[in-house]
Amino acid sequence: MRRSLDALYAASGALAAVCLAGIAALMLAQAFGREVGLLIRGADDITAWLCAASAFFALGHTFRKGELVRVGLCIDLLGPRARRVADLIALGLTALFVGYMLWAVAIFVFDSWKFKEVAQGLIKIPIWIPQLSFLFGVIIFFIAVIDDLVAVLRRQTPAFQRAEDERRARGEQGDFSETV
């Protein structure tokens, strides 16, 4: 199960990277196309969809790697027992929030499908198709939060904390202000 979940998070991060590469390729194609008089119709629509997809596909991966914004200043001062309680509260509230977000997004995408909404831009496709990246990204983020919540309930260190501890142990040079 652990390998499957880690593969899911890695695949989600890879999809986010592919979306970013797609944005770069499309923008370069537009720039070169302008020079030779070639217009790429719908490029703005596709860029917007890829931008949203990259943001949501990255959520689960960045959460597990300890790269999402987190306020650790107070939590780092706590002892192990109090820190566990604080992590349980934070992860529990996060699970509730992301669970609600998942429910709302699922209804949003379902309504787009049910009412046969079509994209407003130059590319006339059912809007629920690009919206699926939003839904899948939130699903993966929800799984990642529940994964860490279960780990803390089992008295294990959450993945985001392990990742942060590993970075500190390696003595990586750089700005550590995000951990303050």
Secondary structure as the mmCIF struct_conf table of DSSP 4:
data_model
#
loop_
_struct_conf.conf_type_id
_struct_conf.id
_struct_conf.beg_label_comp_id
_struct_conf.beg_label_asym_id
_struct_conf.beg_label_seq_id
_struct_conf.end_label_comp_id
_struct_conf.end_label_asym_id
_struct_conf.end_label_seq_id
HELX_RH_AL_P HELX_RH_AL_P1 ARG A 2 VAL A 36
TURN_TY1_P TURN_TY1_P1 GLY A 37 GLY A 37
TURN_TY1_P TURN_TY1_P2 ARG A 41 GLY A 42
HELX_RH_AL_P HELX_RH_AL_P2 ALA A 43 ARG A 64
TURN_TY1_P TURN_TY1_P3 LYS A 65 GLY A 66
BEND BEND1 LEU A 68 LEU A 68
TURN_TY1_P TURN_TY1_P4 LEU A 73 CYS A 74
HELX_RH_3T_P HELX_RH_3T_P1 ILE A 75 LEU A 77
BEND BEND2 LEU A 78 LEU A 78
HELX_RH_AL_P HELX_RH_AL_P3 PRO A 80 LYS A 114
TURN_TY1_P TURN_TY1_P5 PHE A 115 LYS A 116
STRN STRN1 VAL A 118 VAL A 118
BEND BEND3 GLN A 120 ILE A 123
STRN STRN2 PRO A 126 PRO A 126
TURN_TY1_P TURN_TY1_P6 ILE A 127 ILE A 127
HELX_RH_AL_P HELX_RH_AL_P4 TRP A 128 LEU A 153
TURN_TY1_P TURN_TY1_P7 ARG A 154 ARG A 155
HELX_RH_AL_P HELX_RH_AL_P5 ALA A 159 ARG A 170
TURN_TY1_P TURN_TY1_P8 GLY A 171 GLY A 171
BEND BEND4 GLY A 174 GLY A 174
HELX_RH_3T_P HELX_RH_3T_P2 SER A 177 THR A 179
#
